[in-house]
């Protein structure tokens, strides 16, 4: 028996017709960990969440929660709670009704159920909204109702399916911090799915990068960012993505290699070895993104200071930080 | 400027006009005339009908056949509306989920609605035939001797209601469409809480479909009080023992067979009022149950 809240996934496979959603995935989530699954759409991250929840069945492989094989256990016996992307609140029930739904299904005594629902609402700042219907509260409040509903299951594992995707940008930033605080507070295992890499970087203890049904890399976010295991991860994590240049070109190296350098590791330097012409400048306020083209036609993206004085059409010189060059095999794409 | 603003509402009225004129001429005006004729001695052929005060009303209160007719209509309403709703909602929910061959089942459910009333009624004359009708033969398989369907008041009422359980295509389609618009994630969220199929039906599907079900109930109430004319006319002609002498049948008899146009008009007005009362009662009950937000 493992500690409460451990998840072990062994060679999990699920296909939909000809599409392989998950292709023999192994993953272990530690008790109390916040694990982020990130990847482009169709990478299998949501499928993984649905399999852990029991909303779908694997073709092969096993899922163990707390050391117990739950692959054939129905969802409600699994001690997991899920927050759906669009929250899946019952539109015909008030906030209180939504919170009471599961307790009533589980035949918790009425006064006890109400007490627990109110205390969960209190915890998430919903106490004044209990009589409102879901379409009468804001997006952020709906998300908190969904969280409160998950809380009431008192599960070993929380599954969050893009919980911030339906919120607008400022709210997403604030809610991200709230979510992290709640996770620390509860101390329970959480698996969080997102396609937003900022979320993946800030929210997870560890992040698993998925692509086409396989885990490409697993590790703490900063480590994955600093040492991407292959060109896919290098290109996916980081915005703008890493510059990838064939070996023997601008960034040196030998043929048979792909060299990568992050935009922030290309430094504007009048004595730099690479001469580029600037195609466009994206001024983001706090920084500028320069879209440049070297003399041999290679495009390089550069992250520069906000008022760096470079304009479209200018010529500039760049110096890559030699300590921060990444080497990949050009056939397998793996890091070397 | 002002003329522009003045023209806007007129455009709306102009578009509405053809329909409004038709409704006025073909429905509202005849309905009003009908109320007027109810207090005359019009036979349907009279050139100059005379106002006779409340004499038709007095006749109505002493009309034993009318009492039979009201009772037949009330029993039919209580029998047919729930049965038709149950069939439409049950089949709609059952066939909403995509499944192999589903489209054939859906087409099969809709098909009787396309069949003309008269044809369906003639078909049911055969279905309900006590000697060689398939229904009695089916009952025979279970060791039952069968019924003399249309010769016994109780089974005749049931027979007509049975026939009307088949043309339910519109209600079926509405339920099907409404069910398909419900968010599948609600059901997944419920499954995570341990809510089984019947719990989901009771706690999610029916409450969310309540507005649609209410609409269907109101529509079916109006329809059931009025469109039972054809089956009753062909299957039983109001018999046996006036068990299927529904109000439309009685009105037709009075107005066109017995040359009592004015009396028929009066009963028609009564039918309208009864329909309004039933629907008001229905809406009051629904408000009481709080199935609508």
Boltz contact constraints between the chains, C-beta under 6 A:
constraints:
  - contact:
      token1: [A, 55]
      token2: [B, 188]
      max_distance: 6.0
  - contact:
      token1: [A, 75]
      token2: [B, 191]
      max_distance: 6.0
  - contact:
      token1: [A, 75]
      token2: [B, 192]
      max_distance: 6.0
  - contact:
      token1: [A, 76]
      token2: [B, 194]
      max_distance: 6.0
  - contact:
      token1: [A, 82]
      token2: [B, 192]
      max_distance: 6.0
  - contact:
      token1: [A, 84]
      token2: [B, 185]
      max_distance: 6.0
  - contact:
      token1: [A, 88]
      token2: [B, 185]
      max_distance: 6.0
  - contact:
      token1: [A, 88]
      token2: [B, 186]
      max_distance: 6.0
  - contact:
      token1: [A, 88]
      token2: [B, 189]
      max_distance: 6.0
  - contact:
      token1: [A, 92]
      token2: [B, 207]
      max_distance: 6.0
  - contact:
      token1: [A, 92]
      token2: [B, 208]
      max_distance: 6.0
  - contact:
      token1: [A, 102]
      token2: [B, 193]
      max_distance: 6.0
  - contact:
      token1: [A, 105]
      token2: [B, 193]
      max_distance: 6.0
  - contact:
      token1: [A, 105]
      token2: [B, 194]
      max_distance: 6.0
  - contact:
      token1: [A, 105]
      token2: [B, 195]
      max_distance: 6.0
